[in-house]
Amino acid sequence: MTDLDPAAADRETLLRAAAAHTATAQDVEAFLRRLPEVPDASAITEYANLLTREQRQRADREAAADAFGLTIGSLESDQGT
């Protein structure tokens, strides 16, 4: 078996990072679907943990995209400021 070339390895890393981010976003959605009408302290803690995990996964995905060559400038608009 041969090793992947660097570009293929970067692409595989990006795909895995994107899949992990998607899975985490789905976990957030599942949590929100089962959330009671009045969240208690444990629900707030769980939500905070899910958001932290989602932010880490997103950062990992963005870093993998950068390594693969999908670097983009800021997505924020300067309109209205």
VMD Tcl script that builds the backbone (N, CA, C; Angstrom):
set m [mol new atoms 243]
animate dup $m
set s [atomselect $m all]
$s set {name element resname resid chain x y z} {
  {N N MET 1 A 0.847 -1.182 0.000}
  {CA C MET 1 A 0.000 0.000 0.000}
  {C C MET 1 A 0.887 1.237 0.000}
  {N N THR 2 A 0.511 2.196 -0.808}
  {CA C THR 2 A 1.302 3.421 -0.890}
  {C C THR 2 A 0.671 4.497 -0.025}
  {N N ASP 3 A 1.505 5.400 0.439}
  {CA C ASP 3 A 1.021 6.534 1.220}
  {C C ASP 3 A 0.351 7.529 0.286}
  {N N LEU 4 A -0.606 8.246 0.819}
  {CA C LEU 4 A -1.251 9.297 0.051}
  {C C LEU 4 A -0.272 10.431 -0.195}
  {N N ASP 5 A -0.397 11.088 -1.344}
  {CA C ASP 5 A 0.430 12.271 -1.555}
  {C C ASP 5 A -0.079 13.367 -0.621}
  {N N PRO 6 A 0.749 14.379 -0.377}
  {CA C PRO 6 A 0.360 15.410 0.596}
  {C C PRO 6 A -0.988 16.061 0.299}
  {N N ALA 7 A -1.275 16.344 -0.961}
  {CA C ALA 7 A -2.552 16.984 -1.294}
  {C C ALA 7 A -3.724 16.057 -0.983}
  {N N ALA 8 A -3.562 14.772 -1.287}
  {CA C ALA 8 A -4.625 13.812 -0.988}
  {C C ALA 8 A -4.798 13.659 0.514}
  {N N ALA 9 A -3.715 13.677 1.249}
  {CA C ALA 9 A -3.799 13.587 2.711}
  {C C ALA 9 A -4.493 14.819 3.275}
  {N N ASP 10 A -4.168 16.006 2.755}
  {CA C ASP 10 A -4.829 17.233 3.202}
  {C C ASP 10 A -6.317 17.193 2.875}
  {N N ARG 11 A -6.649 16.652 1.721}
  {CA C ARG 11 A -8.061 16.540 1.337}
  {C C ARG 11 A -8.793 15.588 2.280}
  {N N GLU 12 A -8.168 14.469 2.600}
  {CA C GLU 12 A -8.777 13.502 3.521}
  {C C GLU 12 A -8.964 14.122 4.903}
  {N N THR 13 A -7.979 14.871 5.355}
  {CA C THR 13 A -8.094 15.572 6.643}
  {C C THR 13 A -9.258 16.554 6.603}
  {N N LEU 14 A -9.389 17.285 5.516}
  {CA C LEU 14 A -10.484 18.238 5.366}
  {C C LEU 14 A -11.832 17.527 5.383}
  {N N LEU 15 A -11.943 16.423 4.662}
  {CA C LEU 15 A -13.200 15.675 4.634}
  {C C LEU 15 A -13.573 15.170 6.026}
  {N N ARG 16 A -12.593 14.664 6.751}
  {CA C ARG 16 A -12.854 14.171 8.110}
  {C C ARG 16 A -13.259 15.313 9.038}
  {N N ALA 17 A -12.585 16.446 8.904}
  {CA C ALA 17 A -12.915 17.600 9.740}
  {C C ALA 17 A -14.322 18.103 9.424}
  {N N ALA 18 A -14.693 18.115 8.157}
  {CA C ALA 18 A -16.032 18.551 7.769}
  {C C ALA 18 A -17.087 17.582 8.299}
  {N N ALA 19 A -16.806 16.292 8.226}
  {CA C ALA 19 A -17.746 15.297 8.740}
  {C C ALA 19 A -17.910 15.432 10.251}
  {N N ALA 20 A -16.813 15.682 10.953}
  {CA C ALA 20 A -16.879 15.846 12.409}
  {C C ALA 20 A -17.686 17.089 12.762}
  {N N HIS 21 A -17.482 18.168 12.004}
  {CA C HIS 21 A -18.242 19.398 12.264}
  {C C HIS 21 A -19.722 19.170 11.996}
  {N N THR 22 A -20.040 18.478 10.934}
  {CA C THR 22 A -21.438 18.174 10.614}
  {C C THR 22 A -22.082 17.354 11.723}
  {N N ALA 23 A -21.363 16.344 12.205}
  {CA C ALA 23 A -21.896 15.497 13.274}
  {C C ALA 23 A -22.159 16.316 14.538}
  {N N THR 24 A -21.265 17.215 14.845}
  {CA C THR 24 A -21.446 18.054 16.025}
  {C C THR 24 A -22.637 18.981 15.845}
  {N N ALA 25 A -22.788 19.556 14.663}
  {CA C ALA 25 A -23.940 20.420 14.399}
  {C C ALA 25 A -25.241 19.619 14.514}
  {N N GLN 26 A -25.220 18.370 14.096}
  {CA C GLN 26 A -26.398 17.522 14.231}
  {C C GLN 26 A -26.695 17.228 15.703}
  {N N ASP 27 A -25.647 17.093 16.513}
  {CA C ASP 27 A -25.838 16.904 17.957}
  {C C ASP 27 A -26.507 18.137 18.579}
  {N N VAL 28 A -26.096 19.327 18.128}
  {CA C VAL 28 A -26.716 20.561 18.618}
  {C C VAL 28 A -28.192 20.576 18.230}
  {N N GLU 29 A -28.476 20.234 16.975}
  {CA C GLU 29 A -29.872 20.210 16.529}
  {C C GLU 29 A -30.693 19.212 17.335}
  {N N ALA 30 A -30.159 18.019 17.553}
  {CA C ALA 30 A -30.881 16.999 18.321}
  {C C ALA 30 A -31.159 17.496 19.745}
  {N N PHE 31 A -30.175 18.142 20.343}
  {CA C PHE 31 A -30.364 18.708 21.678}
  {C C PHE 31 A -31.504 19.720 21.673}
  {N N LEU 32 A -31.486 20.624 20.694}
  {CA C LEU 32 A -32.512 21.672 20.632}
  {C C LEU 32 A -33.900 21.083 20.407}
  {N N ARG 33 A -33.976 19.997 19.679}
  {CA C ARG 33 A -35.283 19.359 19.432}
  {C C ARG 33 A -35.870 18.762 20.708}
  {N N ARG 34 A -35.023 18.279 21.593}
  {CA C ARG 34 A -35.521 17.658 22.824}
  {C C ARG 34 A -35.521 18.619 24.019}
  {N N LEU 35 A -35.114 19.836 23.797}
  {CA C LEU 35 A -35.034 20.838 24.856}
  {C C LEU 35 A -36.427 21.149 25.395}
  {N N PRO 36 A -36.584 21.132 26.723}
  {CA C PRO 36 A -37.891 21.487 27.275}
  {C C PRO 36 A -38.185 22.971 27.058}
  {N N GLU 37 A -39.435 23.315 27.208}
  {CA C GLU 37 A -39.849 24.699 26.980}
  {C C GLU 37 A -39.134 25.663 27.922}
  {N N VAL 38 A -38.864 25.220 29.130}
  {CA C VAL 38 A -38.124 26.031 30.096}
  {C C VAL 38 A -36.852 25.276 30.460}
  {N N PRO 39 A -35.712 25.673 29.870}
  {CA C PRO 39 A -34.468 24.959 30.136}
  {C C PRO 39 A -34.020 25.115 31.589}
  {N N ASP 40 A -33.509 24.024 32.150}
  {CA C ASP 40 A -32.951 24.094 33.493}
  {C C ASP 40 A -31.436 24.274 33.396}
  {N N ALA 41 A -30.792 24.333 34.549}
  {CA C ALA 41 A -29.344 24.580 34.584}
  {C C ALA 41 A -28.561 23.505 33.846}
  {N N SER 42 A -28.987 22.253 33.951}
  {CA C SER 42 A -28.251 21.187 33.262}
  {C C SER 42 A -28.371 21.320 31.744}
  {N N ALA 43 A -29.517 21.782 31.266}
  {CA C ALA 43 A -29.693 21.998 29.825}
  {C C ALA 43 A -28.801 23.129 29.338}
  {N N ILE 44 A -28.698 24.172 30.125}
  {CA C ILE 44 A -27.842 25.300 29.747}
  {C C ILE 44 A -26.381 24.866 29.702}
  {N N THR 45 A -25.977 24.060 30.674}
  {CA C THR 45 A -24.609 23.544 30.696}
  {C C THR 45 A -24.349 22.649 29.492}
  {N N GLU 46 A -25.296 21.766 29.196}
  {CA C GLU 46 A -25.130 20.883 28.043}
  {C C GLU 46 A -25.029 21.679 26.748}
  {N N TYR 47 A -25.862 22.709 26.622}
  {CA C TYR 47 A -25.823 23.554 25.425}
  {C C TYR 47 A -24.481 24.259 25.301}
  {N N ALA 48 A -23.980 24.779 26.401}
  {CA C ALA 48 A -22.670 25.443 26.382}
  {C C ALA 48 A -21.579 24.471 25.957}
  {N N ASN 49 A -21.630 23.246 26.451}
  {CA C ASN 49 A -20.644 22.234 26.067}
  {C C ASN 49 A -20.751 21.892 24.585}
  {N N LEU 50 A -21.973 21.753 24.093}
  {CA C LEU 50 A -22.168 21.466 22.671}
  {C C LEU 50 A -21.646 22.603 21.800}
  {N N LEU 51 A -21.917 23.836 22.194}
  {CA C LEU 51 A -21.445 24.981 21.409}
  {C C LEU 51 A -19.922 25.054 21.406}
  {N N THR 52 A -19.311 24.775 22.545}
  {CA C THR 52 A -17.845 24.764 22.614}
  {C C THR 52 A -17.285 23.708 21.677}
  {N N ARG 53 A -17.877 22.520 21.713}
  {CA C ARG 53 A -17.436 21.430 20.826}
  {C C ARG 53 A -17.617 21.814 19.359}
  {N N GLU 54 A -18.760 22.435 19.052}
  {CA C GLU 54 A -19.028 22.840 17.668}
  {C C GLU 54 A -18.025 23.887 17.201}
  {N N GLN 55 A -17.681 24.820 18.070}
  {CA C GLN 55 A -16.703 25.856 17.707}
  {C C GLN 55 A -15.325 25.242 17.461}
  {N N ARG 56 A -14.934 24.272 18.282}
  {CA C ARG 56 A -13.645 23.598 18.067}
  {C C ARG 56 A -13.637 22.842 16.748}
  {N N GLN 57 A -14.739 22.137 16.471}
  {CA C GLN 57 A -14.827 21.380 15.217}
  {C C GLN 57 A -14.797 22.323 14.014}
  {N N ARG 58 A -15.456 23.438 14.133}
  {CA C ARG 58 A -15.438 24.412 13.035}
  {C C ARG 58 A -14.027 24.948 12.817}
  {N N ALA 59 A -13.336 25.270 13.900}
  {CA C ALA 59 A -11.958 25.756 13.787}
  {C C ALA 59 A -11.068 24.698 13.152}
  {N N ASP 60 A -11.261 23.442 13.529}
  {CA C ASP 60 A -10.483 22.350 12.923}
  {C C ASP 60 A -10.776 22.246 11.426}
  {N N ARG 61 A -12.060 22.374 11.075}
  {CA C ARG 61 A -12.440 22.312 9.660}
  {C C ARG 61 A -11.828 23.461 8.878}
  {N N GLU 62 A -11.870 24.654 9.447}
  {CA C GLU 62 A -11.291 25.810 8.767}
  {C C GLU 62 A -9.780 25.678 8.614}
  {N N ALA 63 A -9.113 25.150 9.624}
  {CA C ALA 63 A -7.664 24.936 9.536}
  {C C ALA 63 A -7.345 23.902 8.456}
  {N N ALA 64 A -8.149 22.862 8.385}
  {CA C ALA 64 A -7.935 21.839 7.354}
  {C C ALA 64 A -8.187 22.414 5.964}
  {N N ALA 65 A -9.188 23.272 5.848}
  {CA C ALA 65 A -9.471 23.911 4.554}
  {C C ALA 65 A -8.310 24.815 4.156}
  {N N ASP 66 A -7.767 25.556 5.113}
  {CA C ASP 66 A -6.601 26.400 4.833}
  {C C ASP 66 A -5.420 25.561 4.359}
  {N N ALA 67 A -5.169 24.443 5.035}
  {CA C ALA 67 A -4.053 23.569 4.666}
  {C C ALA 67 A -4.250 22.989 3.270}
  {N N PHE 68 A -5.504 22.783 2.891}
  {CA C PHE 68 A -5.805 22.239 1.573}
  {C C PHE 68 A -5.752 23.314 0.487}
  {N N GLY 69 A -5.725 24.578 0.888}
  {CA C GLY 69 A -5.654 25.666 -0.085}
  {C C GLY 69 A -6.962 26.400 -0.281}
  {N N LEU 70 A -7.912 26.168 0.590}
  {CA C LEU 70 A -9.205 26.849 0.496}
  {C C LEU 70 A -9.255 28.044 1.435}
  {N N THR 71 A -8.199 28.806 1.444}
  {CA C THR 71 A -8.127 29.992 2.290}
  {C C THR 71 A -8.958 31.098 1.658}
  {N N ILE 72 A -9.803 31.706 2.466}
  {CA C ILE 72 A -10.623 32.818 1.982}
  {C C ILE 72 A -10.469 33.989 2.933}
  {N N GLY 73 A -10.793 35.158 2.446}
  {CA C GLY 73 A -10.756 36.349 3.298}
  {C C GLY 73 A -11.937 36.346 4.237}
  {N N SER 74 A -12.112 37.399 4.938}
  {CA C SER 74 A -13.202 37.523 5.892}
  {C C SER 74 A -14.548 37.450 5.160}
  {N N LEU 75 A -15.494 36.790 5.805}
  {CA C LEU 75 A -16.849 36.710 5.263}
  {C C LEU 75 A -17.721 37.839 5.783}
  {N N GLU 76 A -17.193 38.604 6.720}
  {CA C GLU 76 A -17.954 39.694 7.294}
  {C C GLU 76 A -18.044 40.852 6.301}
  {N N SER 77 A -19.209 41.454 6.266}
  {CA C SER 77 A -19.448 42.571 5.358}
  {C C SER 77 A -19.131 43.880 6.064}
  {N N ASP 78 A -18.552 44.803 5.334}
  {CA C ASP 78 A -18.279 46.134 5.885}
  {C C ASP 78 A -19.447 47.067 5.595}
  {N N GLN 79 A -20.515 46.562 4.977}
  {CA C GLN 79 A -21.656 47.402 4.636}
  {C C GLN 79 A -22.371 47.843 5.904}
  {N N GLY 80 A -22.794 49.062 5.913}
  {CA C GLY 80 A -23.569 49.587 7.006}
  {C C GLY 80 A -22.742 50.037 8.190}
  {N N THR 81 A -21.434 49.997 8.075}
  {CA C THR 81 A -20.590 50.463 9.182}
  {C C THR 81 A -19.805 51.673 8.786}
}
mol reanalyze $m
mol bondsrecalc $m
mol representation Tube
mol addrep $m
